[in-house]
Amino acid sequence: MYIDLKIFLANNLKTIHLAIYGNLRNKNCEIKHPWKIVFYGTDELSEVTLKTLHSNSISSTSNKIVDEIDVVCIKSDCLVRKYAIQNNLTVHTWPYNLPNNIYDVGVVVSFGHMLPADSIQACKYGIINAHPSLLPRWRGAAPIIHTILNGDVETGVTIIQVSPNKFDVGKILMQEKYKIPEGCSAKTLTSELSKVAAELILKTLKNLPHYIESSYPQRKESALYARKIKPQQGSINWEQESSIIIYRKYKAFHGFFDLYTFWKNGKIIVLELATPDDVEKANVSSLVKSHVQPGFCYFHKKRKILFVKCQDNWCGILSIKIPVRGKISAQDFYNGFISKEEPNKCYFHANKNIEN
């Protein structure tokens, strides 16, 4: 039987193209969602992703990516546990080893515990993690706080594969940058990055095999570590810390840890600091004529700001908290304490001899 090749190709080109494209797509980027997911998390950052995944799982749209979602979390009454119970999700208490061939993929957001290799391997596509930094920058327990402490102007979220026995070193699947607004606190940045993380996880899951296949290793030479913050790091050292460092500590710790100093032998918790712009406008150096040492307190009556000398300049305190009396304004502290002292005794200090 004679077949005209040109006619055959003309009539069947579309069919041939679709067959070849389909085979390549199935080979390199097989889509099998909706997925059965196990989710690990604890806090506000985690909860936003869990809500997003759960909302997708109960949707009836063609964009459904999540079939079922189970949760693994710590025993304490954390935000993730509360949400899971309220929405009738299956909850397993950490430590928990995943059974084999039950879950397609695991998702980790702000969990803080090392996952065993057996659990990673138990999931068909392993376990992925949303980390709130542009890895390998700020690996570790407190990336957002270190981002603010360092004065970074840009950060983001990185989706990586979870590797056994090490935190934050797995291959990168996706990254999205985020420009940090001026004066942004760690608390606000956590809220913003939680939204980015949730959307990026969903985007990754939508085409998971492709992103796994296209993943790439982190550059070891670019790694920076965001070690766990200890409460005593909230102590202000007026002699050694510049005004900008103290202000960054305030923005980084507020809502997580106390920023504090001492008046005589009493601990003073700093609740609100004036912005660097407000400090500059006050031009305190022109008002305090004599040379003063770091820690010296000067109350600006017109602006109602308590200025404190630090290593290079001045910081402005708006309100504080003291034992028994609770929160008071800078003016109340001036009236109740500073105004009753001689000027040479009006100093804050870092009392290293008192246990915190």
Secondary structure, DSSP 8 states (H G I E B T S, - for coil): ----HHHHHHHHHHHHHHHHHHHHHHHHS----SEEEEEEE-SHHHHHHHHHHHHHHT--STT--EEEEEEEE-SS--HHHHHHHHTT--EEESS----TTS-SEEEEES--S---HHHHHHSTT-EEEEESSSTTTTBSS-HHHHHHHTT-SEEEEEEEE--TTSSS-S-EEEEEEEE--TT--HHHHHHHHHHHHHHHHHHHHHTHHHHHHT-B---GGG--B-----GGGGB--TTT--HHHHHHHHHHHTTTS-EEEEETTEEEEEEEE--HHHHHHHTGGGT--S---TTBEEEETTTTEEEEE-SSSEEEEEEEEETTTEEEEHHHHHHHTGGGS-GGG-BEE--TTS--
